Amino acid sequence: HVLINDTPIGMRTDHIDGDTLNNQRHNLRTATVQNNQWNRTKSANKSSRYKGVSWHKTTKKWRSYIKLNDKTKCLGYFHSEEEAAIAYNVAAKELHGEFSKLNKIGEKA
């Protein structure tokens, strides 16, 4: 994928659809390390099925958060997991732009 994309030294090749086996030129773009991290899917074994959402035991609510420049920003606490996922999507579009990996609300992640 690096050769196909002609990725410069110090940069990364990002797979737009997240499929690292899909090395078609239209699915590749040059990215910084941070851009590439933004386009990742939700980590496994988390309390939520959505990226940027976790269960907060103290408040007994869903917490939405996003990372930017190695800092985690709390987006708020919500009664439903879906509301928290929507809050993440709004912030991700604003902060991560074309590299944002948005939650598909209502679908299994």
N, C-alpha and C positions, 0 to 999 in steps of 0.2 A: 504493500500500500504506500510505503514511503517513496518508492521508485515511481509508481504510477502517478502520485500526486506531486512529485518533485518537491518534497518538503524540505525547506531550508534547515540547516544545522541549528539546533537549539529550539526548534519548534516541534510540534506534534502533528500527526495526521489524525483527524477526527473522522469517525464514521457517522455520518448524519443520522442514519437509522439505528445506530447502536449495534449493528451486526458486523462484527469484526471479520467475518468471512465474505462480506459483500464489498469487494474491492473494485467495483465499477467506478469509473472516474466521476460520474455525477453524484456518487454517494460519499465522496471524499472532500475534505476541506482542510486547510492549514489552520492550526489553532495553537494557542499558548497552552501550557500545562493546566492552567486554571480554566480556560475555555473547555478543554477536554474533560475536566472533572465535572463541570456543570452539565455536560451531556450524558452523564452516567445515570443508570437506572437506580432505583431504591436498593439499598443494601438488604441482604437476606437477614432473617432472624430479628426483625424489628417488631415493635409492638403494633405498628400500623401497616396497612397494606399500601399506604401512600408515601411518596418521597416527601421529606420535610415535615413529617407529622409523627408525633409520639404521644403516648398516654402519660399524663402527668398525675402521679398518685396523690400528691398533696391536695390539689384542687379538684381531682376527679373529673378532669376535663381533657380534651384533646388539645395539645400544644402544637402550634405551627411555628417553624423556624426555617431560616435560610442562612447559608454561609456565603460570605463575601470577604475576600482578602484575609483568609484564615481566621475570621471572627464570625461567631454565631450570633445572629440577630433574632430575637423572639418576635414573632408576628402577632401573637395573642393566644388566648385560650378559648376554646369553642366547645359547645355542647355536643356537636356531631363531628365525626371523623371527616365527613365530606366537606363541612364548612371550613375546617382547618386545611384541607387539601386545596380548596378554592383559594384561600388566602395565600398559600404557598405559590400557586399558579400565577396569581396577580403579581406578586413580588418577583418571581422568577422571570416573567416576561419583561418587567421593568429593569431588573438588575443584570440578567444574563442574556437578554436579547435573543438573537438567532440560535444561541447555544443552549437555551433553556430546554430541559427535559420536563415536560408538563405531565401532571397526573391526569389519568383518564378517569374522571369521576364516575362511580357506579360500576366500573369494570374491576375485575380481579387483577391485582398488580403482579 
